[in-house]
Amino acid sequence: MTDQTFPPGFVWGVAASSYQIEGAVDEGGRGPSIWDTFSHTPGAVANGDTGDVACDHYHRWAEDLDLMVDLGIASYRFSVAWPRVMPDGRTVNQAGMDFYRRLVDGLLDRGIRPLMTLYHWDLPQSLDVGDAGGWLSREVPERFVDYALALGKELGDRVPAVTTLNEPWCSAFLGYASGEHAPGRTENAMAFRAAHHLNLAHGRAVTALRSVLAPNVDLSVALNLHQVQAGSDRPEDLAAAEHVDLIANRIFLDPMFGGGYSEELRATTEGLTDWSFVRPGDEAEIGVPLDSVGVNFYNPSRVTGVAGSLPFPGTDRAFGAVTPGPRTVMGWPIVPSSFTDLLLRVQRDVGLPIQVMENGLGNRDVVEGGEVHDQDRIDYLRAHLEAVLEARGRGADVRGYYVWTLLDNFEWAWGYDKRFGLIHVDFADQRRTLKDSARWYAEVIERNGL
């Protein structure tokens, strides 16, 4: 058993994202995003759910921040809705900026550290026009730099930490290969082009932000890296696992942390893309220094090279394989030791301070007698915090942990059926109810450990 106490100064937080909680999609000058369009597309989201109202956080943010105070939360990772501050993707909407200024000031007034994420998937719809629009276009990274600079100038004097992109793998591969996420396209080749333009947007934004932010502002990116396991020791399964590591992990790790795209990646994707969208100088722009790296983790990925199940997004050379053991209601396997392995891999490959920016459990929580008993979530969080402690004990420089998420919210293609919150939301009347896991997490924070 490792020491169950975290070091002094370890940051305890919660995370959320704009489209999943804010609602108010046509208030304050906000323009539509690709998720507004996608969620209103018949059949795209479970039960026809949309983020039109969500948790109504746009109107209830002060109440939600007070709940964070009650739980002892030290840091709040929120995302800015690009179409709220730039409805057309280009022009600043001051009313939208003012909302985030109020939110940040509200956090600071309550002693909560803001961690601002620039992009959590809600691209302005106006930038996704035509077959080559959205992240298929080299124009979008340019517009992202303008957006980053506008936020840096407006809020940079009061936000101590900024994350550029959240889970660019999801934006590229679920958005353009599998079609499970907005904008719902289904061509494998598109995903690699989108991934490169997301990388380019990240690197250019970091360079731009350095020019307007104080030197002590922590700049990072949040990656949902896959802890890939082969379905067996057969050569075809081992090859599939190596292939997935290249197209899901190293496609971001290598260029972002200074190495450029590897020859192994280019070789393993010969039949998927020709990489002609990478221009001279792009890789140098992507690989600019960061201060820390964000890791989002829920479950490992198990793959096989034998066709039969669903193909891994973006390729026809790897397919999903069943991981034995317990699973969540999402169908995701629960393997905390994989979390330890991933954190150690990131420490080895990146060598920067690590922040766990998302970790949590989806469930079908219900209020019974005014309470929500979610022991499954407590067990999951405890096991994964033990995995963090194990990784720290073996050399991983993990400095913070953010539970996904504060409130039950719009969970993308699953709509409102899957609940990840520490706080239950009744979407009929917006009533908030602390779950048992919220009280448990407050105790963890108070004792700085398990």
C-alpha positions in Angstrom: 0.0 0.0 0.0 1.4 3.4 -1.0 1.2 6.5 1.1 -2.5 7.6 1.0 -1.6 11.3 1.4 -1.0 13.8 -1.5 1.7 16.4 -1.3 1.1 19.9 0.0 -0.2 22.1 -2.8 -1.8 19.3 -4.7 -4.7 20.8 -6.7 -8.2 19.4 -6.2 -10.7 20.4 -8.8 -13.7 19.7 -10.9 -14.1 20.1 -14.6 -17.0 21.0 -17.0 -17.5 22.3 -20.5 -19.5 25.1 -22.0 -21.9 23.3 -24.3 -22.6 20.6 -21.8 -23.8 22.9 -19.0 -24.4 26.5 -20.1 -27.6 26.4 -22.2 -28.8 29.8 -23.3 -27.7 29.0 -26.8 -29.3 32.0 -28.4 -28.8 34.6 -25.6 -26.2 37.3 -25.2 -25.3 37.3 -28.8 -24.1 33.7 -28.9 -24.0 32.2 -32.4 -24.6 28.5 -33.2 -21.9 25.9 -32.9 -21.4 22.6 -34.7 -22.9 20.9 -31.6 -26.1 22.9 -31.9 -26.4 21.7 -35.5 -25.4 18.1 -34.7 -27.7 17.7 -31.7 -30.6 19.0 -33.7 -29.9 16.4 -36.4 -32.5 13.6 -36.1 -30.8 10.4 -34.8 -27.5 12.0 -33.9 -28.1 12.1 -30.1 -29.9 9.7 -27.8 -33.5 10.6 -27.2 -33.2 13.7 -29.4 -31.5 15.6 -26.6 -29.8 18.9 -27.2 -27.7 21.4 -25.2 -30.3 24.1 -25.6 -30.9 24.4 -21.9 -28.6 21.8 -20.3 -27.9 22.9 -16.7 -28.8 26.5 -17.3 -25.4 27.4 -16.0 -25.4 30.6 -18.0 -28.0 31.9 -15.5 -27.1 29.8 -12.5 -23.3 30.1 -12.5 -23.2 31.9 -9.1 -25.2 29.2 -7.4 -23.0 26.5 -9.0 -19.8 28.3 -7.8 -21.2 28.5 -4.3 -21.7 24.7 -4.4 -18.0 24.4 -5.3 -17.2 26.5 -2.2 -19.3 24.1 -0.1 -17.3 21.2 -1.3 -13.9 22.8 -0.8 -13.0 22.8 -4.5 -9.7 24.5 -5.1 -9.8 24.8 -8.9 -12.4 24.8 -11.6 -11.6 23.8 -15.1 -14.2 25.4 -17.4 -14.3 25.9 -21.1 -15.2 29.0 -23.1 -17.8 28.7 -25.8 -16.1 30.1 -28.9 -19.5 31.0 -30.5 -20.4 32.9 -27.4 -17.4 35.2 -27.6 -17.1 35.2 -31.4 -20.5 34.2 -32.8 -19.2 34.2 -36.4 -15.8 32.7 -35.4 -14.1 36.0 -36.2 -15.7 39.1 -34.5 -15.6 39.6 -30.7 -19.0 39.7 -29.0 -18.4 41.8 -25.8 -21.5 40.4 -24.1 -20.0 36.9 -24.4 -16.7 38.1 -23.1 -18.4 39.8 -20.2 -20.1 36.5 -19.1 -16.7 34.8 -18.8 -15.3 37.8 -17.0 -18.1 37.6 -14.4 -17.5 33.8 -14.1 -13.7 34.2 -13.6 -14.2 37.1 -11.2 -16.8 35.0 -9.3 -14.3 32.2 -9.0 -11.5 34.5 -7.8 -13.9 36.1 -5.3 -14.6 32.6 -3.8 -10.9 31.6 -3.7 -11.2 29.1 -6.6 -8.4 28.9 -9.2 -9.7 29.2 -12.8 -8.3 26.8 -15.4 -9.6 28.0 -18.7 -10.0 25.6 -21.7 -10.2 27.4 -25.0 -11.7 24.6 -27.1 -14.0 21.9 -25.8 -15.5 21.0 -29.2 -18.1 23.8 -29.8 -16.7 25.2 -33.0 -18.7 28.1 -34.4 -21.0 26.8 -37.1 -19.9 29.6 -39.4 -16.4 28.1 -39.6 -17.7 24.7 -40.7 -19.0 25.5 -44.2 -18.7 23.2 -47.2 -16.9 19.9 -47.7 -13.5 21.4 -46.7 -14.7 23.5 -43.8 -14.2 23.1 -40.1 -11.0 21.4 -38.9 -10.4 20.3 -42.5 -9.5 23.9 -43.3 -6.2 25.7 -42.7 -8.2 28.8 -42.0 -9.6 27.5 -38.7 -6.2 27.4 -37.0 -5.8 31.1 -38.0 -9.2 32.0 -36.5 -8.3 30.0 -33.4 -5.3 32.2 -32.9 -7.4 35.3 -33.1 -9.8 33.8 -30.6 -7.0 32.8 -28.2 -5.5 36.2 -28.4 -8.9 37.9 -27.7 -9.3 35.8 -24.6 -5.7 36.3 -23.5 -6.0 40.0 -23.7 -9.4 40.1 -22.0 -8.9 37.6 -19.2 -5.2 36.9 -19.1 -4.6 39.2 -16.1 -6.9 37.0 -13.9 -6.6 33.5 -15.3 -3.5 31.6 -14.0 -3.8 28.6 -16.2 -4.9 28.0 -19.8 -5.5 24.8 -21.8 -5.6 25.1 -25.5 -7.5 22.0 -26.7 -9.6 19.3 -24.9 -9.2 15.8 -26.4 -8.3 16.7 -30.0 -8.5 12.9 -30.7 -12.3 13.1 -30.2 -12.6 16.2 -32.3 -10.7 14.6 -35.2 -11.6 10.9 -35.1 -15.1 10.9 -33.6 -16.0 14.0 -35.5 -14.6 13.1 -38.9 -14.0 9.3 -39.0 -16.7 7.5 -37.0 -19.3 10.4 -37.2 -20.3 9.9 -33.5 -19.6 13.5 -32.7 -20.1 16.8 -34.5 -19.8 17.5 -37.4 -20.7 13.9 -38.0 -18.5 13.1 -41.0 -17.4 9.6 -41.8 -14.2 9.5 -43.9 -11.0 8.1 -42.2 -8.7 10.3 -44.3 -10.5 13.4 -43.0 -9.6 12.6 -39.4 -5.9 12.8 -40.1 -6.3 16.2 -41.8 -8.4 17.4 -38.9 -5.9 16.1 -36.3 -3.1 18.0 -38.0 -5.0 21.3 -38.1 -5.9 20.9 -34.4 -2.2 20.4 -33.7 -1.4 23.4 -35.7 -4.1 25.5 -34.0 -2.7 24.4 -30.6 0.9 25.3 -31.4 0.1 28.7 -33.0 -2.2 29.6 -30.1 0.5 28.8 -27.5 3.0 31.1 -29.3 0.4 33.8 -29.6 -0.6 33.5 -25.9 3.0 33.8 -24.8 3.0 37.2 -26.3 0.1 38.6 -24.2 0.1 36.5 -21.0 2.3 36.9 -17.9 5.3 34.5 -17.8 3.8 32.6 -14.8 0.6 31.6 -16.6 0.6 27.8 -17.0 -0.1 26.7 -20.6 -1.1 23.1 -21.3 -3.2 20.8 -23.6 -5.6 18.1 -22.4 -5.1 14.8 -24.2 -7.3 11.6 -23.8 -4.5 9.3 -24.5 -5.3 5.6 -25.1 -3.7 3.0 -22.8 -3.8 0.5 -25.6 -3.8 -3.3 -24.9 -3.5 -6.1 -27.5 -6.3 -8.6 -27.4 -3.8 -11.4 -27.3 -0.2 -12.2 -28.0 -0.9 -13.1 -31.6 1.2 -11.0 -34.0 -1.9 -9.5 -35.7 -3.2 -8.2 -32.3 0.2 -6.8 -31.2 0.5 -5.1 -34.6 -3.0 -3.6 -34.2 -2.1 -2.2 -30.7 1.0 -0.6 -32.1 -0.9 0.9 -35.0 -3.5 2.4 -32.6 -0.8 3.8 -30.4 0.5 5.6 -33.4 -2.7 7.0 -34.8 -4.4 7.8 -31.4 -1.5 8.8 -29.2 1.7 9.6 -31.0 -0.1 11.6 -33.7 -0.5 14.2 -30.9 2.4 13.5 -28.5 5.2 13.5 -31.1 4.5 16.8 -32.9 3.2 18.7 -29.8 6.3 17.8 -27.8 8.9 18.7 -30.4 9.4 15.5 -32.4 7.2 16.1 -35.5 5.2 13.2 -37.0 7.2 10.0 -36.9 8.2 7.9 -39.8 6.4 5.0 -38.1 3.1 7.0 -38.1 3.5 7.9 -41.8 4.2 4.2 -42.7 1.3 2.8 -40.7 -1.1 5.2 -42.4 0.0 4.8 -46.0 -3.4 3.4 -47.0 -5.3 6.1 -45.0 -3.7 9.4 -45.9 -0.8 10.9 -47.9 -0.1 13.6 -45.3 0.0 16.2 -48.1 -1.8 18.7 -45.8 1.4 19.0 -43.7 3.3 22.0 -45.0 7.0 23.0 -44.4 7.3 24.7 -41.0 4.0 23.3 -39.6 5.7 20.8 -37.3 8.0 23.5 -35.9 5.0 25.6 -35.1 3.2 22.8 -33.3 6.1 21.7 -31.1 6.4 24.8 -28.9 7.2 24.4 -25.2 4.4 23.9 -22.7 4.4 24.2 -18.9 2.4 21.1 -18.1 0.3 18.4 -19.8 -3.3 17.4 -19.1 -4.3 13.8 -19.1 -7.9 12.7 -19.3 -8.6 9.0 -18.5 -11.7 6.8 -18.1 -10.7 3.4 -19.3 -8.1 1.4 -21.4 -8.6 0.4 -25.0 -8.2 -3.2 -26.1 -7.8 -4.0 -29.8 -7.4 -6.9 -32.2 -6.2 -7.1 -35.8 -8.9 -9.6 -36.6 -12.0 -8.1 -38.2 -15.3 -8.8 -36.6 -16.2 -6.0 -34.2 -16.4 -2.3 -34.7 -13.3 -0.8 -36.3 -11.2 1.6 -34.3 -12.1 5.1 -35.4 -9.9 6.2 -38.3 -8.7 2.8 -39.5 -9.6 -0.6 -40.9 -6.5 -2.2 -39.4 -7.7 -2.4 -35.7 -11.0 -3.5 -34.1 -12.4 -3.3 -30.6 -11.7 -6.3 -28.3 -13.5 -7.1 -25.1 -11.6 -6.3 -21.9 -12.5 -8.7 -19.1 -13.8 -7.5 -15.8 -16.3 -4.9 -14.5 -17.7 -2.2 -16.7 -19.5 1.1 -16.3 -23.0 1.8 -17.6 -21.2 3.3 -20.6 -19.8 -0.1 -21.3 -16.3 1.1 -20.4 -14.0 -1.3 -18.6 -12.8 -0.4 -15.1 -9.0 -1.0 -14.9 -7.3 1.5 -12.5 -3.9 0.0 -13.0 -4.0 1.1 -16.6 -4.3 4.7 -15.3 -1.0 4.2 -13.4 0.6 2.8 -16.5 -0.6 5.7 -18.7 0.7 8.4 -16.2 4.1 6.7 -16.1 4.2 6.6 -19.9 3.4 10.3 -20.1 6.0 11.1 -17.5 8.6 9.1 -19.6 7.6 10.5 -23.0 6.8 14.1 -22.1 8.7 14.9 -18.9 6.4 17.8 -17.8 4.2 18.2 -14.7 1.0 16.3 -15.2 -2.5 17.4 -14.3 -5.3 14.8 -14.4 -7.9 17.1 -16.1 -10.7 14.5 -16.3 -11.6 11.3 -14.5 -15.0 10.1 -13.5 -17.8 7.6 -13.8 -21.0 7.7 -15.7 -24.1 6.2 -14.1 -27.9 6.4 -14.0 -28.2 8.1 -10.7 -31.6 8.8 -9.2 -32.8 10.9 -6.2 -34.3 8.7 -3.5 -35.7 10.5 -0.4 -33.8 13.6 -1.3 -30.5 11.8 -1.6 -28.4 10.1 -4.3 -26.4 7.1 -3.2 -23.7 6.6 -5.8 -21.3 4.1 -4.2 -20.1 2.9 -7.6 -18.8 6.4 -8.3 -17.0 6.6 -4.9 -15.4 3.2 -5.5 -14.3 4.2 -9.0 -12.8 7.6 -7.9 -11.1 6.0 -4.9 -9.5 3.3 -7.0 -8.3 5.8 -9.6 -6.9 8.2 -6.9 -5.0 5.2 -5.6 -3.7 4.7 -9.1 -2.5 8.3 -9.1 -0.7 7.8 -5.8 0.9 4.6 -7.2 2.1 6.6 -10.3 3.4 9.4 -8.1 5.3 6.9 -5.9 6.9 5.5 -9.1 8.0 8.9 -10.3 5.1 10.5 -12.2 4.9 14.3 -11.3 1.2 14.5 -11.0 0.2 17.8 -9.4 -3.6 18.0 -9.7 -6.8 16.0 -10.2 -10.1 17.2 -11.6 -13.2 15.1 -11.3 -15.4 14.9 -14.4 -17.7 16.5 -13.6 -19.4 18.9 -11.2 -22.9 18.6 -12.5 -24.9 16.0 -14.4 -24.9 17.5 -17.9 -25.4 17.0 -21.6 -23.1 14.0 -22.3 -22.7 14.5 -26.0 -24.1 11.7 -28.1 -25.5 10.0 -25.0 -27.7 13.0 -24.2 -28.9 13.2 -20.6 -29.2 9.5 -19.9 -25.6 9.0 -18.6 -24.8 11.1 -15.5 -21.2 11.9 -14.5 -21.8 14.6 -11.9 -20.9 14.9 -8.3 -24.2 16.9 -8.1 -27.5 15.6 -9.5 -29.4 17.9 -11.7 -33.2 17.5 -12.2 -33.4 18.8 -15.8 -37.2 19.5 -15.4 -36.7 22.1 -12.6 -32.9 22.5 -12.5 -32.8 21.5 -8.8 -29.2 20.5 -7.7 -28.8 17.7 -5.2 -25.4 16.7 -3.7 -24.6 13.0 -4.3 -22.8 10.9 -1.7 -19.8 11.1 -4.0 -19.7 14.9 -3.6 -19.6 14.6 0.2 -16.9 11.9 -0.1 -14.8 14.1 -2.4 -15.1 17.0 0.0 -13.6 14.8 2.7 -10.8 13.7 0.4 -10.0 17.4 -0.3 -10.2 18.2 3.4 -7.7 15.5 4.4 -5.6 15.9 1.2 -5.8 12.2 0.7 -7.6 8.9 1.1 
